[in-house]
Amino acid sequence: MNLEFLESGQTLTIKLKGDLDHHSADESRVLIDKKINEGKYNKIVIDLKKLDFIDSSGIGFVIGRYKLIRKRNGVIEITNASSKVRKILDMSGIGKIISIK
């Protein structure tokens, strides 16, 4: 998993590249949570443009970031999911709690 962080005011955009699965979710979680806790962000954007695959561990990873930012009264959104990744997100029902654009 390759991560890129972009900051703009109180918005943190996280660009994910590769696979978000049980192998990469824990390491990514630690890095992202550290970044979130160091900043004063009220919005997290997870950009999936270069994400090739997501499994249930990846869905859990996204929900965990949702819970973390909600504790700060913030919002999270997902952008640029490929049709393959979007299908998995839709099947998980994650769109009911997180905006997918």
The first five atom37 places (N, CA, C, CB, O) and aatype in JSON, in Angstrom:
{
  "aatype": [12, 2, 10, 6, 13, 10, 6, 15, 7, 5, 16, 10, 16, 9, 11, 10, 11, 7, 3, 10, 3, 8, 8, 15, 0, 3, 6, 15, 1, 19, 10, 9, 3, 11, 11, 9, 2, 6, 7, 11, 18, 2, 11, 9, 19, 9, 3, 10, 11, 11, 10, 3, 13, 9, 3, 15, 15, 7, 9, 7, 13, 19, 9, 7, 1, 18, 11, 10, 9, 1, 11, 1, 2, 7, 19, 9, 6, 9, 16, 2, 0, 15, 15, 11, 19, 1, 11, 9, 10, 3, 12, 15, 7, 9, 7, 11, 9, 9, 15, 9, 11],
  "atom_mask": [
    [1, 1, 1, 1, 1],
    [1, 1, 1, 1, 1],
    [1, 1, 1, 1, 1],
    [1, 1, 1, 1, 1],
    [1, 1, 1, 1, 1],
    [1, 1, 1, 1, 1],
    [1, 1, 1, 1, 1],
    [1, 1, 1, 1, 1],
    [1, 1, 1, 0, 1],
    [1, 1, 1, 1, 1],
    [1, 1, 1, 1, 1],
    [1, 1, 1, 1, 1],
    [1, 1, 1, 1, 1],
    [1, 1, 1, 1, 1],
    [1, 1, 1, 1, 1],
    [1, 1, 1, 1, 1],
    [1, 1, 1, 1, 1],
    [1, 1, 1, 0, 1],
    [1, 1, 1, 1, 1],
    [1, 1, 1, 1, 1],
    [1, 1, 1, 1, 1],
    [1, 1, 1, 1, 1],
    [1, 1, 1, 1, 1],
    [1, 1, 1, 1, 1],
    [1, 1, 1, 1, 1],
    [1, 1, 1, 1, 1],
    [1, 1, 1, 1, 1],
    [1, 1, 1, 1, 1],
    [1, 1, 1, 1, 1],
    [1, 1, 1, 1, 1],
    [1, 1, 1, 1, 1],
    [1, 1, 1, 1, 1],
    [1, 1, 1, 1, 1],
    [1, 1, 1, 1, 1],
    [1, 1, 1, 1, 1],
    [1, 1, 1, 1, 1],
    [1, 1, 1, 1, 1],
    [1, 1, 1, 1, 1],
    [1, 1, 1, 0, 1],
    [1, 1, 1, 1, 1],
    [1, 1, 1, 1, 1],
    [1, 1, 1, 1, 1],
    [1, 1, 1, 1, 1],
    [1, 1, 1, 1, 1],
    [1, 1, 1, 1, 1],
    [1, 1, 1, 1, 1],
    [1, 1, 1, 1, 1],
    [1, 1, 1, 1, 1],
    [1, 1, 1, 1, 1],
    [1, 1, 1, 1, 1],
    [1, 1, 1, 1, 1],
    [1, 1, 1, 1, 1],
    [1, 1, 1, 1, 1],
    [1, 1, 1, 1, 1],
    [1, 1, 1, 1, 1],
    [1, 1, 1, 1, 1],
    [1, 1, 1, 1, 1],
    [1, 1, 1, 0, 1],
    [1, 1, 1, 1, 1],
    [1, 1, 1, 0, 1],
    [1, 1, 1, 1, 1],
    [1, 1, 1, 1, 1],
    [1, 1, 1, 1, 1],
    [1, 1, 1, 0, 1],
    [1, 1, 1, 1, 1],
    [1, 1, 1, 1, 1],
    [1, 1, 1, 1, 1],
    [1, 1, 1, 1, 1],
    [1, 1, 1, 1, 1],
    [1, 1, 1, 1, 1],
    [1, 1, 1, 1, 1],
    [1, 1, 1, 1, 1],
    [1, 1, 1, 1, 1],
    [1, 1, 1, 0, 1],
    [1, 1, 1, 1, 1],
    [1, 1, 1, 1, 1],
    [1, 1, 1, 1, 1],
    [1, 1, 1, 1, 1],
    [1, 1, 1, 1, 1],
    [1, 1, 1, 1, 1],
    [1, 1, 1, 1, 1],
    [1, 1, 1, 1, 1],
    [1, 1, 1, 1, 1],
    [1, 1, 1, 1, 1],
    [1, 1, 1, 1, 1],
    [1, 1, 1, 1, 1],
    [1, 1, 1, 1, 1],
    [1, 1, 1, 1, 1],
    [1, 1, 1, 1, 1],
    [1, 1, 1, 1, 1],
    [1, 1, 1, 1, 1],
    [1, 1, 1, 1, 1],
    [1, 1, 1, 0, 1],
    [1, 1, 1, 1, 1],
    [1, 1, 1, 0, 1],
    [1, 1, 1, 1, 1],
    [1, 1, 1, 1, 1],
    [1, 1, 1, 1, 1],
    [1, 1, 1, 1, 1],
    [1, 1, 1, 1, 1],
    [1, 1, 1, 1, 1]
  ],
  "atom_positions": [
    [[0.85, -1.17, 0.0], [0.0, 0.0, 0.0], [0.89, 1.23, 0.0], [-0.97, 0.0, 1.22], [1.85, 1.33, 0.77]],
    [[0.57, 2.14, -0.86], [1.27, 3.4, -0.96], [0.3, 4.51, -0.56], [1.83, 3.64, -2.41], [-0.83, 4.55, -1.05]],
    [[0.72, 5.39, 0.34], [-0.12, 6.48, 0.83], [0.46, 7.83, 0.46], [-0.3, 6.38, 2.35], [1.68, 8.01, 0.46]],
    [[-0.41, 8.76, 0.15], [0.0, 10.14, -0.06], [-0.99, 11.03, 0.69], [0.05, 10.5, -1.6], [-2.2, 10.85, 0.6]],
    [[-0.45, 12.0, 1.43], [-1.28, 12.92, 2.19], [-1.23, 14.3, 1.57], [-0.83, 12.97, 3.66], [-0.15, 14.81, 1.23]],
    [[-2.39, 14.92, 1.41], [-2.5, 16.29, 0.96], [-3.32, 17.06, 1.98], [-3.14, 16.38, -0.47], [-4.42, 16.64, 2.35]],
    [[-2.8, 18.18, 2.43], [-3.49, 18.99, 3.42], [-3.95, 20.3, 2.8], [-2.59, 19.26, 4.64], [-3.22, 20.94, 2.04]],
    [[-5.16, 20.69, 3.13], [-5.71, 21.97, 2.69], [-6.62, 22.49, 3.8], [-6.49, 21.82, 1.33], [-7.76, 22.05, 3.93]],
    [[-6.11, 23.41, 4.58], [-6.88, 23.91, 5.71], [-7.14, 22.8, 6.69], [0.0, 0.0, 0.0], [-6.21, 22.16, 7.18]],
    [[-8.4, 22.56, 6.99], [-8.78, 21.51, 7.93], [-9.19, 20.21, 7.23], [-9.91, 21.98, 8.8], [-9.8, 19.33, 7.84]],
    [[-8.84, 20.11, 5.94], [-9.15, 18.91, 5.17], [-7.87, 18.12, 4.9], [-9.84, 19.27, 3.83], [-6.86, 18.67, 4.46]],
    [[-7.92, 16.83, 5.18], [-6.82, 15.92, 4.88], [-7.3, 14.96, 3.81], [-6.35, 15.16, 6.16], [-8.25, 14.21, 4.01]],
    [[-6.62, 14.98, 2.67], [-6.91, 14.03, 1.59], [-5.86, 12.93, 1.67], [-6.91, 14.72, 0.18], [-4.66, 13.19, 1.74]],
    [[-6.34, 11.69, 1.64], [-5.48, 10.53, 1.7], [-5.63, 9.78, 0.39], [-5.82, 9.61, 2.92], [-6.71, 9.26, 0.08]],
    [[-4.56, 9.72, -0.39], [-4.59, 8.99, -1.66], [-4.0, 7.61, -1.44], [-3.81, 9.77, -2.78], [-2.86, 7.47, -1.0]],
    [[-4.8, 6.59, -1.75], [-4.38, 5.21, -1.57], [-4.01, 4.61, -2.93], [-5.49, 4.38, -0.9], [-4.69, 4.84, -3.93]],
    [[-2.93, 3.84, -2.94], [-2.49, 3.2, -4.19], [-2.15, 1.75, -3.9], [-1.26, 3.94, -4.8], [-1.45, 1.44, -2.93]],
    [[-2.66, 0.86, -4.74], [-2.37, -0.56, -4.58], [-3.58, -1.31, -4.07], [0.0, 0.0, 0.0], [-4.7, -1.1, -4.54]],
    [[-3.36, -2.2, -3.1], [-4.42, -3.02, -2.53], [-4.64, -2.64, -1.07], [-4.07, -4.52, -2.65], [-3.68, -2.46, -0.32]],
    [[-5.89, -2.53, -0.67], [-6.24, -2.29, 0.73], [-6.87, -3.58, 1.23], [-7.22, -1.05, 0.9], [-8.08, -3.79, 1.11]],
    [[-6.03, -4.43, 1.8], [-6.46, -5.75, 2.26], [-5.87, -6.03, 3.63], [-6.06, -6.85, 1.25], [-5.29, -5.14, 4.26]],
    [[-6.0, -7.26, 4.09], [-5.53, -7.6, 5.44], [-4.03, -7.4, 5.6], [-5.89, -9.02, 5.77], [-3.56, -7.22, 6.72]],
    [[-3.27, -7.43, 4.52], [-1.82, -7.22, 4.59], [-1.46, -5.76, 4.8], [-1.16, -7.73, 3.31], [-0.48, -5.45, 5.47]],
    [[-2.24, -4.86, 4.24], [-1.88, -3.44, 4.27], [-2.72, -2.59, 5.21], [-1.98, -2.88, 2.9], [-2.33, -1.47, 5.55]],
    [[-3.87, -3.08, 5.64], [-4.8, -2.26, 6.42], [-4.21, -1.81, 7.75], [-6.09, -3.02, 6.66], [-4.36, -0.65, 8.13]],
    [[-3.55, -2.7, 8.48], [-3.02, -2.33, 9.79], [-1.92, -1.28, 9.7], [-2.48, -3.56, 10.5], [-1.94, -0.29, 10.44]],
    [[-0.99, -1.47, 8.8], [0.1, -0.5, 8.64], [-0.45, 0.85, 8.2], [1.13, -1.01, 7.61], [-0.03, 1.89, 8.72]],
    [[-1.37, 0.85, 7.27], [-1.98, 2.1, 6.79], [-2.76, 2.78, 7.91], [-2.91, 1.82, 5.6], [-2.71, 4.0, 8.04]],
    [[-3.47, 2.0, 8.7], [-4.24, 2.54, 9.82], [-3.35, 3.3, 10.79], [-4.98, 1.42, 10.55], [-3.69, 4.41, 11.21]],
    [[-2.22, 2.72, 11.14], [-1.3, 3.36, 12.09], [-0.81, 4.69, 11.54], [-0.1, 2.44, 12.4], [-0.82, 5.7, 12.25]],
    [[-0.38, 4.71, 10.28], [0.14, 5.94, 9.67], [-0.93, 7.02, 9.55], [0.72, 5.63, 8.29], [-0.67, 8.19, 9.84]],
    [[-2.11, 6.63, 9.14], [-3.19, 7.61, 8.93], [-3.71, 8.13, 10.28], [-4.35, 6.97, 8.13], [-3.95, 9.33, 10.42]],
    [[-3.88, 7.26, 11.24], [-4.37, 7.71, 12.54], [-3.38, 8.67, 13.19], [-4.62, 6.51, 13.47], [-3.78, 9.65, 13.82]],
    [[-2.1, 8.4, 13.03], [-1.08, 9.31, 13.56], [-1.22, 10.68, 12.9], [0.34, 8.74, 13.32], [-1.18, 11.71, 13.58]],
    [[-1.39, 10.69, 11.6], [-1.53, 11.95, 10.86], [-2.8, 12.69, 11.3], [-1.56, 11.68, 9.33], [-2.77, 13.9, 11.5]],
    [[-3.9, 11.98, 11.44], [-5.16, 12.6, 11.86], [-5.01, 13.19, 13.27], [-6.31, 11.57, 11.83], [-5.45, 14.31, 13.53]],
    [[-4.41, 12.43, 14.17], [-4.29, 12.88, 15.55], [-3.31, 14.04, 15.72], [-3.87, 11.72, 16.43], [-3.4, 14.79, 16.69]],
    [[-2.37, 14.18, 14.79], [-1.42, 15.3, 14.85], [-2.03, 16.59, 14.33], [-0.18, 14.96, 14.04], [-1.57, 17.68, 14.68]],
    [[-3.06, 16.5, 13.51], [-3.65, 17.67, 12.88], [-4.97, 18.08, 13.49], [0.0, 0.0, 0.0], [-5.48, 17.44, 14.41]],
    [[-5.51, 19.16, 12.95], [-6.82, 19.66, 13.41], [-7.8, 19.57, 12.25], [-6.71, 21.15, 13.92], [-8.42, 20.56, 11.85]],
    [[-7.94, 18.37, 11.73], [-8.78, 18.15, 10.57], [-10.23, 17.94, 10.98], [-8.28, 16.95, 9.77], [-10.53, 17.3, 11.99]],
    [[-11.14, 18.49, 10.17], [-12.56, 18.22, 10.39], [-13.16, 17.52, 9.18], [-13.31, 19.52, 10.68], [-14.36, 17.22, 9.16]],
    [[-12.33, 17.26, 8.17], [-12.8, 16.53, 6.99], [-11.66, 15.65, 6.48], [-13.28, 17.51, 5.88], [-10.52, 16.08, 6.34]],
    [[-12.01, 14.4, 6.21], [-11.08, 13.44, 5.62], [-11.65, 13.02, 4.28], [-10.84, 12.21, 6.57], [-12.81, 12.62, 4.18]],
    [[-10.83, 13.1, 3.24], [-11.22, 12.62, 1.91], [-10.3, 11.44, 1.6], [-11.1, 13.76, 0.81], [-9.08, 11.57, 1.6]],
    [[-10.9, 10.3, 1.33], [-10.13, 9.11, 0.95], [-10.26, 8.96, -0.56], [-10.63, 7.82, 1.71], [-11.33, 8.62, -1.08]],
    [[-9.17, 9.21, -1.25], [-9.14, 9.17, -2.72], [-8.68, 7.77, -3.15], [-8.19, 10.27, -3.3], [-7.56, 7.35, -2.86]],
    [[-9.57, 7.07, -3.85], [-9.31, 5.68, -4.25], [-8.96, 5.55, -5.73], [-10.51, 4.82, -3.94], [-9.04, 4.45, -6.29]],
    [[-8.6, 6.64, -6.37], [-8.35, 6.61, -7.81], [-7.34, 5.54, -8.21], [-7.85, 7.97, -8.27], [-7.49, 4.9, -9.26]],
    [[-6.31, 5.32, -7.4], [-5.27, 4.36, -7.75], [-5.34, 3.09, -6.91], [-3.9, 5.0, -7.59], [-4.38, 2.33, -6.84]],
    [[-6.49, 2.88, -6.27], [-6.68, 1.65, -5.5], [-7.15, 0.55, -6.44], [-7.7, 1.87, -4.34], [-8.12, 0.72, -7.18]],
    [[-6.45, -0.58, -6.4], [-6.78, -1.69, -7.29], [-7.76, -2.69, -6.67], [-5.51, -2.42, -7.68], [-8.54, -3.32, -7.37]],
    [[-7.72, -2.81, -5.34], [-8.5, -3.86, -4.68], [-8.78, -3.46, -3.24], [-7.76, -5.22, -4.73], [-7.95, -2.83, -2.59]],
    [[-9.95, -3.84, -2.75], [-10.31, -3.66, -1.34], [-11.07, -4.89, -0.89], [-11.16, -2.36, -1.12], [-11.93, -5.4, -1.61]],
    [[-10.75, -5.38, 0.31], [-11.49, -6.52, 0.86], [-12.15, -6.11, 2.17], [-10.54, -7.75, 1.09], [-12.2, -4.92, 2.49]],
    [[-12.64, -7.07, 2.93], [-13.37, -6.74, 4.17], [-12.48, -6.02, 5.19], [-13.95, -8.01, 4.79], [-12.97, -5.2, 5.96]],
    [[-11.18, -6.33, 5.2], [-10.26, -5.61, 6.08], [-10.17, -4.15, 5.66], [-8.86, -6.26, 6.05], [-10.07, -3.26, 6.51]],
    [[-10.2, -3.9, 4.37], [-10.19, -2.53, 3.86], [-11.46, -1.79, 4.22], [0.0, 0.0, 0.0], [-11.42, -0.6, 4.54]],
    [[-12.59, -2.48, 4.18], [-13.86, -1.87, 4.58], [-13.79, -1.51, 6.07], [-15.08, -2.83, 4.3], [-14.21, -0.43, 6.48]],
    [[-13.27, -2.42, 6.88], [-13.09, -2.15, 8.3], [-12.16, -0.97, 8.55], [0.0, 0.0, 0.0], [-12.38, -0.16, 9.45]],
    [[-11.13, -0.88, 7.74], [-10.19, 0.25, 7.81], [-10.93, 1.57, 7.57], [-9.05, 0.07, 6.79], [-10.74, 2.52, 8.33]],
    [[-11.75, 1.63, 6.54], [-12.5, 2.85, 6.22], [-13.48, 3.19, 7.35], [-13.27, 2.68, 4.88], [-13.58, 4.35, 7.74]],
    [[-14.18, 2.21, 7.87], [-15.13, 2.45, 8.96], [-14.4, 2.95, 10.21], [-15.92, 1.16, 9.29], [-14.91, 3.82, 10.92]],
    [[-13.22, 2.42, 10.47], [-12.44, 2.89, 11.61], [-12.05, 4.35, 11.48], [0.0, 0.0, 0.0], [-12.07, 5.08, 12.47]],
    [[-11.68, 4.8, 10.26], [-11.34, 6.21, 10.05], [-12.59, 7.07, 10.17], [-10.68, 6.41, 8.67], [-12.52, 8.21, 10.64]],
    [[-13.73, 6.52, 9.75], [-15.02, 7.21, 9.91], [-15.29, 7.46, 11.4], [-16.18, 6.38, 9.27], [-15.64, 8.57, 11.79]],
    [[-15.12, 6.44, 12.21], [-15.37, 6.57, 13.65], [-14.41, 7.57, 14.28], [-15.25, 5.2, 14.34], [-14.81, 8.37, 15.14]],
    [[-13.16, 7.53, 13.88], [-12.16, 8.45, 14.43], [-12.49, 9.9, 14.13], [-10.78, 8.11, 13.87], [-12.43, 10.75, 15.03]],
    [[-12.85, 10.2, 12.9], [-13.13, 11.6, 12.53], [-14.48, 12.04, 13.09], [-13.1, 11.77, 11.0], [-14.67, 13.22, 13.39]],
    [[-15.43, 11.12, 13.25], [-16.73, 11.48, 13.84], [-16.58, 11.87, 15.31], [-17.72, 10.3, 13.71], [-17.34, 12.71, 15.8]],
    [[-15.62, 11.27, 16.01], [-15.37, 11.65, 17.41], [-14.94, 13.11, 17.51], [-14.29, 10.74, 18.02], [-15.09, 13.74, 18.55]],
    [[-14.42, 13.65, 16.41], [-13.99, 15.04, 16.36], [-15.07, 15.92, 15.71], [-12.66, 15.17, 15.59], [-14.81, 17.07, 15.36]],
    [[-16.26, 15.36, 15.54], [-17.37, 16.04, 14.86], [-17.04, 16.38, 13.41], [-17.74, 17.31, 15.61], [-17.54, 17.36, 12.86]],
    [[-16.19, 15.55, 12.8], [-15.81, 15.77, 11.41], [-16.57, 14.87, 10.46], [0.0, 0.0, 0.0], [-17.42, 14.08, 10.86]],
    [[-16.24, 15.01, 9.19], [-16.89, 14.21, 8.14], [-15.82, 13.51, 7.31], [-17.8, 15.09, 7.24], [-14.65, 13.9, 7.3]],
    [[-16.25, 12.49, 6.62], [-15.36, 11.74, 5.75], [-16.09, 11.48, 4.44], [-14.9, 10.4, 6.41], [-17.31, 11.3, 4.43]],
    [[-15.35, 11.46, 3.35], [-15.93, 11.08, 2.07], [-14.92, 10.26, 1.28], [-16.37, 12.33, 1.26], [-13.71, 10.33, 1.5]],
    [[-15.46, 9.48, 0.38], [-14.66, 8.64, -0.5], [-14.82, 9.17, -1.92], [-15.08, 7.13, -0.4], [-15.94, 9.46, -2.35]],
    [[-13.71, 9.31, -2.64], [-13.77, 9.8, -4.01], [-13.01, 8.87, -4.95], [-13.2, 11.21, -4.11], [-12.15, 8.1, -4.54]],
    [[-13.36, 8.96, -6.21], [-12.64, 8.34, -7.33], [-12.49, 6.82, -7.26], [-11.29, 8.93, -7.41], [-11.47, 6.28, -7.68]],
    [[-13.49, 6.14, -6.74], [-13.44, 4.68, -6.7], [-13.69, 4.13, -8.1], [-14.48, 4.11, -5.68], [-14.61, 4.57, -8.8]],
    [[-12.88, 3.16, -8.51], [-13.1, 2.49, -9.79], [-14.41, 1.71, -9.71], [-11.91, 1.55, -10.14], [-14.96, 1.52, -8.62]],
    [[-14.91, 1.27, -10.84], [-16.17, 0.52, -10.83], [-16.05, -0.77, -10.02], [-16.61, 0.18, -12.27], [-16.99, -1.17, -9.34]],
    [[-14.89, -1.41, -10.09], [-14.66, -2.65, -9.33], [-14.66, -2.38, -7.82], [-13.31, -3.29, -9.75], [-15.31, -3.1, -7.06]],
    [[-13.94, -1.35, -7.4], [-13.89, -1.0, -5.98], [-15.25, -0.47, -5.52], [-12.79, 0.06, -5.71], [-15.69, -0.78, -4.41]],
    [[-15.89, 0.31, -6.35], [-17.21, 0.87, -6.02], [-18.22, -0.25, -5.78], [-17.71, 1.81, -7.14], [-19.06, -0.16, -4.88]],
    [[-18.14, -1.3, -6.57], [-19.06, -2.44, -6.41], [-18.9, -3.06, -5.03], [-18.8, -3.5, -7.51], [-19.89, -3.4, -4.38]],
    [[-17.67, -3.21, -4.57], [-17.41, -3.79, -3.25], [-17.92, -2.84, -2.16], [-15.9, -4.07, -3.06], [-18.52, -3.28, -1.18]],
    [[-17.67, -1.53, -2.34], [-18.17, -0.55, -1.38], [-19.69, -0.58, -1.3], [-17.69, 0.87, -1.76], [-20.26, -0.53, -0.22]],
    [[-20.33, -0.66, -2.45], [-21.8, -0.71, -2.5], [-22.34, -1.96, -1.81], [-22.29, -0.65, -3.95], [-23.33, -1.9, -1.07]],
    [[-21.7, -3.11, -2.05], [-22.15, -4.35, -1.44], [-22.0, -4.31, 0.08], [-21.37, -5.54, -2.0], [-22.77, -4.93, 0.8]],
    [[-20.99, -3.57, 0.56], [-20.76, -3.49, 2.0], [-21.77, -2.59, 2.7], [-19.35, -2.99, 2.27], [-21.96, -2.68, 3.91]],
    [[-22.43, -1.72, 1.94], [-23.38, -0.79, 2.53], [-22.72, 0.45, 3.12], [0.0, 0.0, 0.0], [-23.38, 1.24, 3.79]],
    [[-21.44, 0.61, 2.88], [-20.71, 1.72, 3.46], [-21.24, 3.09, 3.01], [-19.25, 1.6, 3.11], [-21.09, 4.09, 3.72]],
    [[-21.84, 3.12, 1.85], [-22.42, 4.36, 1.32], [-23.56, 4.9, 2.16], [0.0, 0.0, 0.0], [-23.96, 6.05, 1.99]],
    [[-24.09, 4.09, 3.07], [-25.17, 4.54, 3.95], [-24.65, 5.47, 5.04], [-25.88, 3.34, 4.57], [-25.41, 6.26, 5.6]],
    [[-23.34, 5.37, 5.35], [-22.78, 6.23, 6.4], [-21.71, 7.18, 5.89], [-22.21, 5.38, 7.49], [-21.4, 8.18, 6.54]],
    [[-21.14, 6.86, 4.72], [-20.06, 7.68, 4.17], [-20.42, 8.09, 2.75], [-18.71, 6.91, 4.19], [-20.83, 7.26, 1.94]],
    [[-20.26, 9.37, 2.45], [-20.54, 9.87, 1.1], [-19.49, 9.32, 0.13], [-20.55, 11.42, 1.07], [-18.28, 9.42, 0.38]],
    [[-19.96, 8.73, -0.97], [-19.07, 8.22, -2.02], [-19.31, 9.04, -3.27], [-19.31, 6.7, -2.28], [-20.41, 9.05, -3.82]],
    [[-18.27, 9.73, -3.72], [-18.4, 10.6, -4.89], [-17.56, 10.09, -6.03], [-18.0, 12.02, -4.55], [-17.54, 10.7, -7.1]]
  ]
}
